[in-house]
Amino acid sequence: MARSRALEKTVQETGGVWGDPRSAKVQIGEEFLELVPEKAHDVNVLRGWLGRVNGPNYPQPFLVEGPPGCFRLYVGDAAERIRTARGIQ
């Protein structure tokens, strides 16, 4: 898949997700956005989001943590597939 120059910018170049250039790594996949925060506070904030984002009233997006400290945000059909697969486990 061809990438635009905008997508090739690192979190350090764009100022980071949380404002600190060293606080996280972000990867953009075909079906997800992966966040790997480096600060314990940021991990706790994302863990707090899990219950709100993945609530029963919202079919998407779907936020998953795994391995610990690595979060993936799925949307659209990918969110439904992941939500269903995790419900079956």
N, C-alpha and C positions, 0 to 999 in steps of 0.2 A: 504494500500500500504506500503510495506516495505521501510524503508529509510536507506540509507547508512550513515555511521558515518560522511562522508564529508558533507552531506546535513544538518546534525544536528548542525554543527558549527554555532554559532551566528555571526552577523555582528561584534560584539565587538571582537570576537576571530580572525576574518579574517582581521580586520583593517578597515572595513566599505567600502561602495561603493565610498565615496568621500575622503577617506583617514583618516577621523576623526572617531574613533570608536563609537562616540555617535551621529553621524550625520544622521543615517537612520536605518530603520528596513526593512528587505527584507524577503518576503515569497515566496516560490516556490509552485505553484499550479499545477494541472494537465494540465491546458491550459494557464497559465499566470505566469508572474513574477510580484509580487507586491512590489512597492517601496513606503515607507512612510518616506520622509525626514523630519528632525526636524528643519532644518535651513531655514529661509525665502529665502535666496539666492538659495539654492538647489531646492526649490519649483519653483522659477522663472526660473531657468535653465531648469527644466523639462517642464514647461509650454511653454518655447521657442521652445523646441523640438517638441511639438505637431504638429505644422504646417509643419515642415520638415519631420517628420516621417510619418505623415498621409497624405502626398501629393497625388494628383491624379495619379502620375506616378508609385506609389509603392503600390501593393495590400497588402503587408505585410512587416514588422510587423505593428501592430496597437496599438497606445498608447492612453489610456483613463484616464481622471482624474475624480474621483468621489468616494467618497465624496471629497470636496475640500482638497487638500494636500495629497491625496492618489492616486497613479498612478498604472495602470496595463498595462503591455506590453504583447500583444497577438501575436502569430505567427501561421503560417500554417492555417489549417482549422478553428481554433478558431478565428483567425484574420478576416477571411472572414465572419464567422457567426456574429461576433460583429459589423463589418463594415456594413453589410447588415441590421442588426437589428437597428442600430443607424440611418441609412439612411431612414428607414421606419418610424421612430418615428416622 
